[in-house]
């Protein structure tokens, strides 16, 4: 069970890191970029993320931007 909590915390950190990276690179277009990656994940370079990853990144960006 402890391993599950550790993996979950690591995954949340990955979501936050990806959200911050998109915000730094794309600025106000970060949310749109995350949305693009969510829909076109097989064509994205870093598509090795879990299926719902970009949805979670998109929500993290929304939360960070205060939308």
C-alpha positions as CSV (number, residue, x, y, z in Angstrom):
1,X,0.0,0.0,0.0
2,X,2.8,2.4,0.8
3,X,4.2,1.7,-2.7
4,X,0.9,2.8,-4.2
5,X,0.9,6.1,-2.3
6,X,4.5,6.7,-3.4
7,X,3.7,6.0,-7.1
8,X,0.6,8.2,-6.9
9,X,2.7,11.1,-5.4
10,X,5.3,10.6,-8.1
11,X,2.6,10.7,-10.8
12,X,1.1,13.9,-9.3
13,X,4.5,15.5,-9.3
14,X,4.9,14.5,-13.0
15,X,1.5,16.1,-13.8
16,X,2.6,19.3,-12.1
17,X,6.0,19.3,-13.8
18,X,4.4,18.9,-17.2
19,X,1.9,21.6,-16.5
20,X,4.7,24.0,-15.4
21,X,6.8,23.1,-18.4
22,X,3.9,23.8,-20.8
23,X,3.2,27.1,-19.1
24,X,6.8,28.2,-19.4
25,X,7.1,27.2,-23.0
26,X,3.6,28.2,-24.3
27,X,2.6,30.9,-21.9
28,X,-1.1,31.7,-22.2
29,X,-1.5,28.9,-24.8
30,X,-0.4,26.2,-22.4
31,X,-4.0,25.0,-21.8
32,X,-4.6,24.7,-25.5
33,X,-1.4,22.8,-25.9
34,X,-2.4,20.4,-23.2
35,X,-5.8,20.0,-24.9
36,X,-4.1,19.3,-28.2
37,X,-1.9,16.7,-26.6
38,X,-4.9,15.1,-24.9
39,X,-6.6,14.6,-28.2
40,X,-3.5,13.8,-30.3
41,X,-1.5,11.8,-27.8
42,X,-0.3,9.1,-30.3
43,X,1.3,11.8,-32.4
44,X,3.0,13.7,-29.5
45,X,6.7,13.1,-28.8
46,X,6.1,12.5,-25.1
47,X,3.2,10.2,-25.7
48,X,4.6,7.7,-23.2
49,X,2.3,9.1,-20.6
50,X,-0.8,7.3,-19.3
51,X,-4.0,7.7,-21.3
52,X,-5.6,10.4,-19.1
53,X,-2.3,12.2,-18.3
54,X,-2.9,15.2,-20.6
55,X,-6.4,15.6,-19.2
56,X,-5.0,15.9,-15.8
57,X,-2.2,18.3,-17.0
58,X,-4.9,20.4,-18.6
59,X,-6.8,20.6,-15.4
60,X,-3.6,21.5,-13.4
61,X,-2.9,24.3,-15.8
62,X,-6.5,25.6,-15.4
63,X,-6.1,25.5,-11.7
64,X,-2.7,27.2,-11.7
65,X,-4.0,30.0,-14.0
66,X,-7.1,30.4,-11.8
67,X,-9.6,29.7,-14.6
